[in-house]
Each structure stands twice: as structure tokens, then as C-alpha cells.
Amino acid sequence: TRREDRTYPVAGISSIMHETVSMYPYIPAYWKNGSPSAGVANGRNPILMSSAAAGYDKVLNLIVNPKMGFDLKLPSITEGLSLNGYAAFDYNVRSQKKFTKPWDAYAYDKNKDTYNNVKNSTSITSILQDEQVHNQNTYFVKLAYDRKFEKHGFNAFVGYEQTQRDIRQTTAYRRDLLSEQLDQIFTGSTKGQNATGGAYQDGRESYLGRVAYSYDNKYLAEISSRYNGSFNFPSETRWGMFPAISAGWKISEEDFFKNNVKGIDQLKLRASWGKMGNDDMGQGSQYLFLTRYQLTTNQQNYTYFGSDYTLNNSIFLSATPNPNITWEVQDSRNIGLDFGFLDNRLTATFDYFNNTRSDILVQRNASVPLYTGLSLPRENIGETVNRGVDWSVNFSETSREFKYNLGFNLTYAQSEVIFRDEAANIPEWQKSTGKAVDSWVVYETNGIYRTQAEVDNSAHFSGAKPGDLWVKDTDKDGSITSNDRVRIPQSATPKIAYGIPMKAEYKRISIDLLWTGQSMAKQMILPQAQGSIVSPPTWLYNDRYTADNPNSKYPVAFNDTDPRNNIAAD
């Protein structure tokens, strides 16, 4: 049981960071007279936005997690037999109150040498209250058997698990409070007020089992399976079977290895195959197999009907059903080696994995012409694969009073789209099949136009001039259009991730460190796309194209309205 009482800035982190990077270098956070500056416009000084001057966002969570269980040994029936289970209840009452108010911020008038308070343009007074009750119940029972017969070891169990979750929510909003000193919702105006609420539920059932066998601690085998049922699917496709198999061979326990190989304390070969199911479609995406209707809550969309032409709300068809939806499935295959050296103080592992996801729930909208006006339901049609290697090495010293551990791990993974719905008429060089899952479509360039002759002798955007991006005419049609964009293999998801875990302990005092990094990733950076008043970053501004800097790395100065340079390009 715990209580969490947290206070956040009323502005979101994205808004605060946006204003931070947008601030012009000559605008201070505070003026010389100590007054806070108004930022770029409307008093949006990130220091004030992240302080109590703009209001508060308070969230109170009351969390209770009772759990009851049992564990029975049953030697009277047979040795190694046991029965255990539990019932867990997770309750969370969440109360949020978001109070927004105008704040004092000053713009400097250089001509009059005065500081003008722009408080009236910063914000309005408002209250948002959101009350939620979360309840999740989990029930689990397992019958297990674990026993050894000389060199033979057996381990098996069968079990049942059930989870159900309910969420209830009520939200109210009012603006234009009587006073910013009275942060209560009843003082607000009825103008723009909103009161709404809703409920959400889901549930799952699982029958699971496993059988494991080992012989002389050399040969290991295991078979397991889950039979899962999900609330998110219709009764005909609700249940899915997800088996798994694994095997291992401790080569270092063989006599031929012990007698002939020195310096290697452990060598183990292992392999596994299994299927996993995914039914998580996100909150609010349930009942995709039913025809769903939605109530109009915005009064601007109300309809006049009836003999007296009364303004009323209505319901509308919000989604087309798909009665055949079912589980997304991941087929996982792995083969690996484990090593041990120096009395197993130095250990290493190596794994190759191949994970194929199929029956991914996505919409088939790309291949449907826009003029049809159709919005098709999600279908189990997507397929991707993610393959790569894991490698780790670790040295541990635990036999002395001063204990320490140092490791290094590295993962290389490459994703690929096997099938994604795509329009039939898009160019081959823009298709995502065979590329990374989150790859981009961008314009390829030859750098920057340096002379007018380069502009005149190439296909270009209308109005192009020296200093603009030199975009390649990919389809060779003599003009630059969206068809000239190409899909590149890079993405923002790193192909390599690595880490260095470190730990030291002396007389019950310990310290843990973890260093992590990533590489082989690219990020699309278009700082000027945020708006025309945004301050460009120093690196872009200082190395922009000018008459005095014709060999610049970046194009001429531009803003979000520039159709030639504010584009996704390589």
C-alpha cells in the first residue's frame, strides 16, 4: 500500500522543451531589472512555464496491492508433488487536478526603454479535474511435480491464470475562473465547459503447462505451451495455442571434453523455438469485431431534427467491424553458446535470434483509393522479421571481502518488413517491403546548388536558386515531385545497443553502475519545421549558405514555409 502525491508543471515537457530550443540567444530568462522575460512571444518563457507561476498539475495516486496465496506440498500422494496459487488485487484511485493561470512576463520596448507586462496574453484561468479508478484482479493456480531419479531429473506443471481489469474515468473542465486566487472548478464559467466520462474493461484466461527433463546434468530438454483466450477477439478466434521447445547440451560435462580440453570450465550449446501471442491493441481499441457507434459530444456537431427542429446530439458509425481478427503471433528462434573460464569467474554468452511477427493488426488503407471514402478495419495482414545477435562477457570476483563485477554486452538487430499494405502505384524505390520497419521516405540530394548554372542545368523545384538543396530527379522525368523521394534503409531505431554493467561491494556497502550506448541509427532533424519564429540551432545558422560562405555545409536560411529546403532529405 502506498500513496503517491506528485506535482508537475502545468505545461507539458514537449511545450517546455519547444520554447527552450526556440529562445533567441539575445533574449535573457530575466531582464537586468530582475523581471522575467516574455520569451519569444506571449510570455512563453520556459523557466516560468515550468514553475508554479503558470499553475500546477497535481496527481494523487492511492495504491493498494493485496495478495493472498498458498503453497501445499503433497508427499502423501507422491514425492515432489505440490499445489500452489494466489489471488492478487491491484487497486489504484487516481485524482488529477490541473490549474492553469496567467503569469507575469515582460517584453522589452527598446524605443521607450520600458518593460511591458504581457500577462493577459500568456494564458487563461482554467481547471481540469480527472478522476480514475483502476482495478485489476489476477488469479493463478499451479499443480507441479519436481523429482530426481539418480541421473534423471523431471520437472513439470500445469496451471491456470485469469486476469480481468476495469477502469472508470470522469473528467470535468471549466475556464474563466472568478479569480486566479480561487482554484475551484465551481468558480468557472459555463462557456466551453466539459463534463465527460467512460469505462474500460478487458480480460484474459490462460491454461499453461511445461515438461522439463535432464539427464546427468548434461542433456536438457523442455516443452511448454500456453492456451490463451482474450477479451479482445470474437469467440470463434478468441483462443490461441502458443507452444515452445528448448534443448541444451553441456559439452563441458562430457568425459571427452574434461579429459582433453583445459582452461574452459563450462561450454554449453542451447537452442529454442517458440510462439508468443499479442492481443494488446491499446486502450479504447476493443470490440473491433463489432459494429461500433459513437455518441456526438461536441455541440458544434449536434443536429436539428424533429417537428420542432430541436438541437440534439446523435450517434454515428465510428468503425467498420472485422469479425475475423485474432492474435498477432511472434515466431522466435534462438541458438546460443555459454562459456566459463577461470573457475567460472569469467563467463560469456553468444546468441543468434530470429523473431518473425505475423498476423499484425493493421489497416489496409494504402491500397484503397482515397476517392472511395472507405476506412477499412484493422486486419491480421502485417508481417515483419527482426534478426540479430546478442553477445556478453562478464568477470566476477566474489571469493574475497572486496567483491566486484564488470561486464560488457552488445546486441545487433536488423528489422525488415515482409508485408505491409502499400499502394499499387507507388514507385518501386518507395516501397517498404524489405526495408527497416520504421525506415523513411526522403529526397536524395547532390548537396547544395553553388551556382546558377547548376540550377539551370538540372531538374529543380520552382524558384530554386544557389544555396538551395540540390534534389535528385530519381524518376528522370525532368521535374522534382513526390515520386522522386526514395526509401532509405536507415531508421531512428539503433541497430546496435551496448552496455557496461559494473558493481563493487565491500562489507555490505555496494555501488552499481550501468553505462549504455547505441549506434547505427539516424534521426531526422528539421528544427525550422516547428515554426517560422523558431530560433535556428547554432550549427545550422553558422554554416548556412551566404555570399560570404558559398562552400557551406547547409543551405540558405529558411523557415517552415520554405518548400525547397524545409523538406525531409538525406
FENQUIZI-V629887 format. One record per backbone hydrogen bond with DSSP energy under -1.0 kcal/mol. NH is the residue of the N-H (numbers start at 1). CO is the residue of the C=O. E is the energy in kcal/mol with one decimal. If there is no record, write none. Layout:
nh;co;e
NH;CO;E
NH;CO;E
This chain:
nh;co;e
2;63;-2.5
4;61;-2.9
6;59;-2.7
8;57;-2.9
16;12;-2.2
17;13;-2.6
18;14;-2.2
19;15;-2.2
20;16;-1.8
21;17;-2.3
22;18;-1.1
23;19;-1.1
27;24;-1.9
31;35;-3.2
34;31;-2.1
37;29;-2.2
38;106;-1.3
44;41;-1.9
45;43;-2.5
49;45;-2.5
50;46;-1.5
51;48;-1.6
54;51;-1.2
55;52;-1.3
56;99;-2.1
57;8;-1.7
58;97;-2.6
59;6;-2.8
60;95;-3.0
61;4;-2.9
62;93;-2.2
63;2;-2.7
64;91;-2.4
68;87;-2.5
70;85;-2.3
72;83;-3.5
74;81;-2.9
77;74;-1.2
78;74;-1.9
81;78;-1.6
82;144;-2.5
83;72;-2.7
84;142;-2.5
85;70;-2.1
86;140;-2.4
87;68;-3.1
88;138;-2.9
89;66;-2.7
90;136;-3.1
91;64;-3.1
92;134;-2.3
93;62;-2.4
94;132;-2.6
95;60;-2.8
96;130;-2.7
97;58;-2.6
98;128;-3.1
99;56;-2.3
100;126;-2.2
101;54;-1.6
106;36;-2.6
107;116;-2.7
109;114;-3.2
113;109;-1.6
114;109;-1.4
116;107;-3.0
118;105;-3.0
121;118;-2.0
122;119;-1.5
126;100;-2.1
127;174;-2.9
128;98;-2.1
129;172;-2.6
130;96;-2.4
131;170;-3.0
132;94;-2.9
133;168;-2.3
134;92;-3.1
135;166;-2.4
136;90;-2.4
137;164;-2.5
138;88;-2.8
139;162;-2.7
140;86;-2.5
141;160;-2.1
142;84;-3.3
143;158;-2.7
144;82;-2.6
145;156;-3.2
146;80;-1.8
147;154;-2.3
149;152;-3.3
152;149;-2.7
153;214;-2.8
154;147;-3.1
155;212;-2.2
156;145;-2.9
157;210;-2.2
158;143;-2.1
159;208;-3.1
160;141;-2.4
161;206;-2.6
162;139;-2.4
163;204;-2.5
164;137;-2.2
165;202;-2.8
166;135;-2.8
167;200;-2.8
168;133;-2.0
169;198;-2.6
170;131;-2.5
171;196;-3.2
172;129;-2.5
173;194;-2.7
174;127;-2.0
176;125;-2.2
182;179;-1.3
184;182;-1.5
187;184;-1.5
188;185;-1.7
189;175;-3.1
193;190;-1.7
194;173;-2.1
196;171;-2.9
198;169;-2.4
200;167;-2.7
202;165;-1.9
204;163;-2.8
205;229;-2.2
206;161;-2.6
207;227;-1.9
208;159;-2.2
209;225;-2.2
210;157;-2.4
211;223;-3.0
212;155;-3.5
213;221;-2.8
214;153;-2.0
215;219;-2.1
216;151;-3.3
218;215;-2.5
219;215;-1.7
220;248;-2.8
221;213;-2.4
222;246;-2.5
223;211;-2.7
224;244;-2.5
225;209;-2.3
226;242;-1.2
227;207;-3.0
228;240;-2.4
229;205;-3.1
230;238;-1.3
231;203;-2.4
233;230;-1.3
237;234;-1.1
240;228;-2.5
242;226;-2.9
244;224;-2.5
245;273;-3.5
246;222;-2.4
247;271;-2.5
248;220;-2.7
249;269;-3.1
250;218;-3.0
251;249;-1.5
251;267;-1.0
252;267;-1.8
253;250;-1.7
254;251;-1.8
258;254;-2.5
259;255;-2.6
261;257;-2.6
265;340;-2.3
266;340;-1.5
268;338;-2.3
269;249;-2.7
270;336;-2.4
271;247;-2.3
272;334;-2.7
273;245;-2.9
274;332;-2.1
275;243;-2.5
276;330;-2.1
278;328;-2.4
285;282;-1.9
290;287;-1.7
294;316;-2.6
296;314;-3.3
301;298;-2.1
302;299;-1.5
303;312;-3.0
305;310;-1.8
309;306;-1.5
310;305;-1.2
312;303;-2.8
316;294;-2.1
318;292;-2.0
319;292;-1.1
322;288;-2.1
325;322;-1.2
328;278;-2.3
329;358;-2.4
330;276;-2.8
331;356;-3.2
332;274;-3.1
333;354;-1.8
334;272;-2.4
335;352;-2.0
336;270;-2.8
337;350;-2.4
338;268;-2.3
339;348;-3.1
340;266;-1.8
341;346;-3.3
345;342;-1.5
346;341;-2.2
347;394;-2.8
348;339;-1.8
349;392;-2.3
350;337;-2.2
351;390;-2.8
352;335;-2.7
353;388;-2.6
354;333;-2.3
355;386;-2.9
356;331;-2.7
357;384;-2.3
358;329;-3.1
360;382;-2.3
362;379;-2.5
368;365;-1.2
372;369;-1.4
373;370;-1.7
379;362;-3.3
381;360;-1.4
381;379;-1.8
382;360;-2.3
383;419;-2.0
384;357;-2.3
385;416;-2.4
386;355;-2.8
387;414;-2.0
388;353;-2.1
389;412;-2.1
390;351;-2.4
391;410;-2.5
392;349;-2.1
393;408;-2.6
394;347;-2.9
395;406;-3.2
396;345;-2.4
397;404;-2.7
403;505;-2.7
404;397;-1.8
405;503;-2.8
406;395;-2.6
407;501;-2.2
408;393;-2.6
409;499;-2.4
410;391;-2.9
411;497;-2.8
412;389;-2.6
413;495;-2.6
414;387;-2.7
416;385;-2.1
417;435;-2.5
418;383;-2.3
419;383;-2.4
426;423;-1.1
430;427;-1.8
431;428;-1.1
434;417;-3.1
435;432;-2.5
439;436;-1.7
442;486;-2.9
443;568;-2.5
446;470;-3.0
449;468;-2.6
455;451;-1.1
456;452;-2.7
457;453;-1.9
458;455;-1.3
464;461;-1.9
467;449;-2.6
468;465;-2.2
470;447;-2.5
472;444;-3.0
474;472;-1.4
476;473;-1.2
484;481;-1.9
485;482;-1.4
486;442;-3.4
487;429;-2.9
488;440;-2.0
495;520;-1.2
496;519;-1.9
497;411;-2.2
498;517;-2.4
499;409;-2.2
500;515;-3.0
502;513;-3.1
503;405;-2.4
504;511;-2.1
505;403;-3.2
506;509;-2.9
509;506;-1.3
511;504;-2.4
513;502;-3.1
515;500;-2.0
517;498;-2.4
519;496;-2.3
522;491;-2.6
529;526;-1.7
530;527;-1.2
531;528;-1.2
534;531;-1.2
541;537;-2.3
542;538;-3.0
544;541;-1.2
552;549;-1.1
554;543;-2.1
556;467;-2.0
562;559;-1.6
566;562;-1.4
567;565;-1.7
570;443;-2.2
